[in-house]
Amino acid sequence: MPCRHVCFVPLFENDKALFVRLYRDYLKQLSQYNAELTDTTISEIAEFTTRCLNKELPYSIDLIYNAGDEKPIGFIISSENVFRSSSFFSYFIDEFYIIPEYQSKGFGRAAVEKYICNINQGPIGLYIYCKNGRAISFWTRTFSDLGYPLDSRPADDEEFVPGEALLLSTLIK
């Protein structure tokens, strides 16, 4: 697979509506793994997200671009120094999305690699739906190929129904 060059651009005021559209598409994709994500709840979440974007947020949102393109191909939402499922993480990938036409073409891996290059050492984690085998495979393969084998355990966060999600984690050195 050819090397892909991606860049991250922080979310600016003029990109908020675009981000919300991407986020809505992302939630629609996740709805196949979470029955609570109906069209109605997705709309409610999108409206809530729009309101929240006008406040100072405890996480960062970056749009992901294929280098040289003007249209974003996805986004990453991440947090620093957080507790999730009774564990401390220096970095946590809260949400990660690459639009379908750019999936399975190396852009997701390139974005993860760029993200790792931009952070310091420490534990990193993310949640993933147990039924999302494609994403589990992506994250496991990507981190392993980069030299960071993942640990996996059931997510014990109240955000999820027991057995619905996994917590994947590794240590970035």
C-alpha positions as CSV (number, residue, x, y, z in Angstrom):
1,M,0.0,0.0,0.0
2,P,1.5,3.4,-0.9
3,C,2.5,5.8,1.8
4,R,-0.3,8.3,2.4
5,H,0.4,11.8,3.6
6,V,-2.2,13.3,5.9
7,C,-2.3,16.5,7.9
8,F,-4.3,17.5,11.0
9,V,-6.0,20.9,11.1
10,P,-7.6,22.1,14.4
11,L,-11.3,22.7,14.2
12,F,-11.9,26.4,13.5
13,E,-15.2,28.3,13.6
14,N,-15.8,28.2,9.9
15,D,-15.4,24.4,9.9
16,K,-17.9,23.6,12.6
17,A,-20.9,22.8,10.3
18,L,-18.7,20.6,8.2
19,F,-17.5,18.7,11.3
20,V,-21.0,18.2,12.5
21,R,-21.9,16.7,9.1
22,L,-18.9,14.4,9.3
23,Y,-19.8,13.5,12.9
24,R,-23.4,12.7,11.9
25,D,-22.1,10.3,9.1
26,Y,-19.8,8.7,11.7
27,L,-22.6,8.1,14.1
28,K,-24.7,6.6,11.3
29,Q,-21.9,4.2,10.6
30,L,-21.7,3.3,14.3
31,S,-25.4,2.7,14.6
32,Q,-24.9,-0.8,13.2
33,Y,-23.1,-1.6,16.5
34,N,-25.3,0.4,18.9
35,A,-29.1,0.1,18.7
36,E,-29.5,3.3,20.7
37,L,-28.1,5.3,17.7
38,T,-31.4,5.8,15.8
39,D,-32.0,8.6,13.3
40,T,-33.6,10.6,16.1
41,T,-30.8,10.2,18.6
42,I,-28.2,10.9,15.9
43,S,-30.0,14.2,15.2
44,E,-30.2,15.0,18.9
45,I,-26.5,14.2,19.3
46,A,-25.6,16.4,16.3
47,E,-27.7,19.3,17.7
48,F,-26.0,18.9,21.1
49,T,-22.6,18.7,19.5
50,T,-23.3,21.9,17.6
51,R,-24.1,23.7,20.8
52,C,-21.1,22.3,22.6
53,L,-18.7,23.5,19.9
54,N,-19.4,27.0,21.0
55,K,-17.9,26.3,24.4
56,E,-14.3,25.5,25.6
57,L,-14.0,21.7,25.3
58,P,-12.0,19.3,27.4
59,Y,-10.7,17.5,24.3
60,S,-9.2,18.5,20.9
61,I,-10.9,18.1,17.6
62,D,-8.8,17.9,14.5
63,L,-10.0,17.5,10.9
64,I,-7.9,15.0,8.9
65,Y,-6.9,16.0,5.3
66,N,-5.3,14.1,2.5
67,A,-2.2,16.4,2.0
68,G,-3.0,18.8,-0.8
69,D,-6.8,18.3,-0.7
70,E,-9.2,21.0,0.4
71,K,-11.9,18.7,1.7
72,P,-11.4,16.8,5.0
73,I,-11.4,13.0,4.8
74,G,-12.1,12.5,8.5
75,F,-11.5,13.7,12.1
76,I,-9.9,12.7,15.3
77,I,-11.2,13.7,18.8
78,S,-8.7,13.1,21.5
79,S,-8.1,13.9,25.2
80,E,-5.1,14.1,27.4
81,N,-4.6,13.0,31.0
82,V,-7.9,11.2,31.5
83,F,-9.3,8.3,33.5
84,R,-11.4,5.7,31.5
85,S,-12.5,2.3,32.7
86,S,-10.6,2.8,36.0
87,S,-7.3,3.4,34.2
88,F,-5.2,6.6,33.6
89,F,-4.3,7.5,30.0
90,S,-1.9,10.2,28.9
91,Y,-3.8,10.1,25.6
92,F,-7.2,8.8,24.7
93,I,-8.6,8.7,21.2
94,D,-12.3,9.5,21.9
95,E,-13.5,9.3,18.3
96,F,-11.7,8.6,15.0
97,Y,-13.3,8.6,11.6
98,I,-12.2,8.3,8.0
99,I,-14.9,8.8,5.4
100,P,-15.9,5.6,3.5
101,E,-14.3,6.5,0.1
102,Y,-10.9,6.8,1.9
103,Q,-11.2,3.7,4.1
104,S,-9.0,0.7,3.4
105,K,-6.5,2.9,1.4
106,G,-3.9,3.6,4.0
107,F,-5.3,7.0,5.2
108,G,-6.4,5.8,8.6
109,R,-3.1,4.2,9.3
110,A,-1.3,7.3,8.1
111,A,-3.4,9.4,10.4
112,V,-2.8,7.2,13.4
113,E,0.9,7.2,12.7
114,K,0.9,11.0,12.5
115,Y,-1.1,11.2,15.7
116,I,1.5,9.0,17.5
117,C,4.4,11.1,16.2
118,N,2.7,14.2,17.6
119,I,2.4,13.0,21.2
120,N,4.8,12.2,24.0
121,Q,5.4,9.0,25.7
122,G,2.7,7.4,27.8
123,P,-0.3,5.1,27.9
124,I,-2.8,5.6,25.1
125,G,-6.3,4.1,24.9
126,L,-9.5,4.0,22.9
127,Y,-12.9,2.3,23.1
128,I,-14.3,0.1,20.3
129,Y,-17.5,-1.8,19.9
130,C,-17.1,-5.5,20.3
131,K,-19.2,-6.2,17.1
132,N,-17.0,-3.9,15.0
133,G,-14.5,-6.6,13.8
134,R,-13.2,-4.4,11.0
135,A,-12.2,-1.6,13.4
136,I,-10.7,-4.1,15.9
137,S,-8.6,-5.5,13.1
138,F,-7.6,-2.0,12.0
139,W,-6.5,-0.8,15.4
140,T,-4.8,-4.1,16.3
141,R,-2.9,-4.3,13.0
142,T,-2.0,-0.6,12.9
143,F,-0.6,-0.4,16.4
144,S,1.2,-3.7,16.1
145,D,2.8,-2.7,12.7
146,L,4.0,0.5,14.4
147,G,5.6,-1.6,17.2
148,Y,2.9,-1.0,19.9
149,P,1.0,-4.3,20.6
150,L,-2.5,-3.6,22.1
151,D,-3.9,-4.9,25.3
152,S,-7.7,-5.5,25.2
153,R,-10.2,-5.8,28.0
154,P,-14.0,-5.2,28.4
155,A,-14.9,-1.5,28.8
156,D,-16.3,-1.0,32.3
157,D,-17.5,2.6,31.7
158,E,-21.1,3.5,32.4
159,E,-21.2,4.8,28.8
160,F,-21.5,1.2,27.5
161,V,-23.8,-1.7,28.2
162,P,-21.7,-4.5,29.7
163,G,-20.0,-6.5,27.0
164,E,-20.7,-3.9,24.3
165,A,-17.3,-2.4,24.0
166,L,-13.6,-3.1,24.5
167,L,-10.9,-0.8,25.9
168,L,-7.8,-1.1,23.7
169,S,-4.6,0.3,25.1
170,T,-0.8,0.4,24.6
171,L,2.2,2.3,25.9
172,I,3.8,4.8,23.5
173,K,7.6,4.9,24.1
